Amino acid sequence: MRKAPSSPAQPPATDDEGVPVSVKIRERLQAQGRRYNANDNIADCLNPGELEALLDEVEGKMQAVLDSMVIDTAGDHNTRNTARRVAKMYLTEVFRGRYVNAPDITEFPNVERLNELMIVGPLTVRSACSHHLCPVIGKVWIGVLPNQNTNVIGLSKYARLVDWVMGRPQIQEEAVVQLADLIMERTKPDGLAIVMQASHFCMSWRGVKEMDSKMINSVMRGVFLTDANLRREFLSLIPK
Ligand SMILES: Nc1nc2c(ncn2[C@@H]2O[C@H](COP(=O)(O)OP(=O)(O)OP(=O)(O)O)[C@@H](O)[C@H]2O)c(=O)[nH]1
């Protein structure tokens, strides 16, 4: 039976007992005019304890999916806790980058006024495509041309930022742009170059079942856009 559509005159059910926590969070996001696409971070719209409540909610819905797939989760010892495992995996592991704040990044002043190209990589990318939620596994290289005002951040922090951005359902083209925006905002370099190469399991495990193809894309910012020599230097230093 279909549910009757709720009347638009009713106030949002934010305080009611029994309102799913996802509804409360969504209403908060909508009230702020905030986007909540798969690859957006919504951590600052979650109240304390709500991630745990979301775990219970997603577990219940995953159980319903397993039931609809006619899997005997009561009788089959392998799937007895699968709904909970999958909920935990989505919310606290593979899509954690949606629900937690950005990692703390220690920044140091650029006292030596470094202005030479710095490259870090390959950093491991673990993500999933927004379309099928299939894994996207790959590598990313980041090149930074600092200036005297650039904040120097610890090398490991680039890996932490990559992990935070990629820990959401993504499409590769948007993932590299989000990463570039974040690093530009945090470090304010003269230039930034990012190259990502990844295997998309939605193309190998299923669908066309193409095992060896990878997607490679790049984003260039600042002087990397205007200085072809710098761009070439960066690309030549990335191991083939
Ligand atoms: N551009 C881009 N496409 C992606 C990425 N990840 C997955 N895709 C593609 O997104 C598409 C999803 O399209 P649909 O046609 O709706 O899905 P589908 O019917 O299951 O398609 P098939 O994968 O061809 O079976 C597929 O072609 C995927 O290969 C990505 O990061 N970037």
The ligand as a MOL file (V3000), in Angstrom:
LIG
                    3D

  0  0  0     0  0            999 V3000
M  V30 BEGIN CTAB
M  V30 COUNTS 32 34 0 0 0
M  V30 BEGIN ATOM
M  V30 1 N 32.8790 9.4430 -16.1040 0
M  V30 2 C 32.8620 8.5090 -15.1360 0
M  V30 3 N 32.0620 7.4390 -15.2790 0
M  V30 4 C 32.0840 6.5190 -14.3050 0
M  V30 5 C 32.8830 6.6190 -13.1690 0
M  V30 6 N 32.6560 5.5230 -12.3980 0
M  V30 7 C 31.7410 4.7790 -13.0470 0
M  V30 8 N 31.3890 5.3590 -14.2210 0
M  V30 9 C 30.4330 4.9240 -15.2600 0
M  V30 10 O 29.1380 5.3890 -14.9660 0
M  V30 11 C 28.2170 4.7080 -15.7890 0
M  V30 12 C 26.9020 4.4180 -15.0540 0
M  V30 13 O 25.9780 4.3930 -16.0520 0
M  V30 14 P 24.6490 3.5270 -16.3020 0
M  V30 15 O 24.5570 3.3430 -17.7640 0
M  V30 16 O 23.5300 4.2180 -15.6350 0
M  V30 17 O 24.8780 2.1480 -15.5370 0
M  V30 18 P 24.7400 0.6680 -16.1180 0
M  V30 19 O 23.5090 0.5290 -16.9180 0
M  V30 20 O 24.9120 -0.2550 -14.9640 0
M  V30 21 O 25.9890 0.6580 -17.1090 0
M  V30 22 P 27.1060 -0.4410 -17.4290 0
M  V30 23 O 28.2130 -0.1930 -16.4300 0
M  V30 24 O 27.5420 -0.1100 -18.8200 0
M  V30 25 O 26.5080 -1.7870 -17.2790 0
M  V30 26 C 28.9420 3.4640 -16.2670 0
M  V30 27 O 29.2500 3.6380 -17.6290 0
M  V30 28 C 30.2290 3.4500 -15.4380 0
M  V30 29 O 31.3140 2.8410 -16.0950 0
M  V30 30 C 33.7100 7.7790 -13.0410 0
M  V30 31 O 34.4350 7.9800 -12.0670 0
M  V30 32 N 33.6640 8.6830 -14.0450 0
M  V30 END ATOM
M  V30 BEGIN BOND
M  V30 1 1 1 2
M  V30 2 2 2 3
M  V30 3 1 2 32
M  V30 4 1 3 4
M  V30 5 2 4 5
M  V30 6 1 4 8
M  V30 7 1 5 6
M  V30 8 1 5 30
M  V30 9 2 6 7
M  V30 10 1 7 8
M  V30 11 1 8 9
M  V30 12 1 9 10
M  V30 13 1 9 28
M  V30 14 1 10 11
M  V30 15 1 11 12
M  V30 16 1 11 26
M  V30 17 1 12 13
M  V30 18 1 13 14
M  V30 19 2 14 15
M  V30 20 1 14 16
M  V30 21 1 14 17
M  V30 22 1 17 18
M  V30 23 2 18 19
M  V30 24 1 18 20
M  V30 25 1 18 21
M  V30 26 1 21 22
M  V30 27 2 22 23
M  V30 28 1 22 24
M  V30 29 1 22 25
M  V30 30 1 26 27
M  V30 31 1 26 28
M  V30 32 1 28 29
M  V30 33 2 30 31
M  V30 34 1 30 32
M  V30 END BOND
M  V30 END CTAB
M  END
